[in-house]
Amino acid sequence: MNIENAVAWLLGVVWSPVLVGLCLLAGLYFSIRTRFIQLRALPDMVRLLFNSSSSAAGVSSFQALSLSLSSRVGVGNIAGVALAIGYGGPGAVFWMWCVAFLGAASAFMESTLAQIYKERDANGQYRGGPAYYIEKALGQRWYAVLFAWSAVIGCGLLLPGTQSNAIASALDGAWGVPAVYSALGMVTATGLVIFGGVRRIARVTQVVVPFMAVGYLLVAAVVMGVHYETLPGMFRLIVDSAFGTDAAFGAMLGTAIQWGVRRGVMSNEAGMGTGAHPAAAAEVSHPVKQGLVQAFSVYIDTMVVCSATAFLILAAGAYNVYEPGAGGALLVAHVPGLEAGPHYVQRAVESTLPGFGAGFIALAILPFAFSTILALYYNAETNVVFLRHNRACPWTIRLFRLAFLGVASWSAINSATVAWSLGDIGVGLMSWFNIIALLLLQKPALAALRDYEKSRRAGLDPVFDPCAAGVVRAELWDDIAATHRSERKDG
């Protein structure tokens, strides 16, 4: 059995139909338990985006949002959406939307828990995530260590390969740049940022993320405007093929669901646990504030950026394959191999804007993938710190940084099939551990939500007091609440 066959087998084990169903059902369950917080609190989500400032210990809400979006908004929003349509048909887009809507509730739960159980590391900066809330709230160090290692392997060794490989593939497709040069450039730029720590990562991502998203959405809007007459039919095709009622895609219903859910989870990462790491780093007065911000980031990722890619492809008709001599009958959506992900989207833009598409998508992939690489590094580093019990470990971090850069550069010059499959395995492993933990740890997050809504109904700016909310083992927040009580008493 060669490496590609072994990876494909492991992918099938990790991403079994059970995990697909678990992602959807967990999101539905959390939606019901929070009374669909992802709908009720939309105004609060927008208001809170800019409603905090950074401190010596934590980053601002907007910086935390940018850092989490860096992880969520990556190559999966371009090449990944193309692959979902190519193998699952247009109906996969509908199931990606479902994952985003339901997953926003999962993102709320994990990010709120990450804030509740965050800690200060040896440098006095906030750290948190699934490993932290598993250990503190469940009291199970062994399970927390399992997640931490899956995050170090997934975020540090597997997922960066999908991003660096896409950079190399896009630059080669647009200008014939050899993969080795792409790898060298990517490693140099990444090293300059990650060796500056979390604050440099946050500063870079808060500039790169808005710039890349706005530019990409503008081009997608132009392509859709040129093909405006196809838009009504495009939406019908998405819905019809999602439920197997379209003649051409009826046989692909199960595949559409599987690819839509898998690519949706890999893109928006709701329930996977990665978004919880930057959420914990934010300086806020109440954990729910960051939970709401991170729930909104799922919408930005899938409902906006992923949808832009899907509409761009479908409006341009770039997914169609016609059989010669068969009267132009539509056969099936098709992507000729995983290596074609970026090229697939490039052809869609090129068909509408000749001479512009290939270069633009290559340029778009650069900031998308680069910012994701930075966020993946931060997530992995947080779990390395957790495994070291938050102690200062400069040599461990330096060695990990070198390993991270080495793996990312290796993936840039090797098979995209292996890179994407390994990335999917990383997502799947983390999702298994985290979703089970969320189901076991829902009570503290729901208690924090009740406390937040009580303060909002009273017209107050919510300030979290774990004792008043009935939440235990949130030591850092106990200290913060004690300081607030002391200040009010002195005042």
Buried (B, 14 or more C-beta within 10 A) or exposed (E): EEEEEEBBEBBEEBBBEEBBEBBBEBBBBBBEBBEBBBEEBBEBBEEBBEBBEBEEBBBBBBBBBBBBBBBBBBBBBBBBBBBBBBBBBBBBBBBBBBBBBBBBBBBBBBBBBBBBBBBBBBEEBBBBBBBBBBBBBBEBEEBBBBBBBBBBBBBBBBBBBBBBBBBBBBBBBBEEBEBEBBBEBBBEBBBEBBEEBBEBBBBBBBEBBEEBBEBBBEBBEBBBEBBEEBBEEBBEBBBBBBBBEBEBBBEBBEBBBBBBBBBBBBBBBBBBBBBBBBBBBBBBBBBBBBBBBBBBBBBBBBBBBBBBBBBBBBBBBBBBEEEEEEEEEBEBBBBEEBBBBBBBBBBBBBBBBEEEBBBBBBBBBBBBBBBBBBBBBBBBBBBBBBBBEBEEBEEBBEEBBEBBBEBBBBBBBBBBBBBBBBBBBBBBBBBBBBBBBBBEBBEBBBBBBEBBBEBBEEEEEBBBBBEEBEBEBBEBBBEBBEEBEEEEEEE
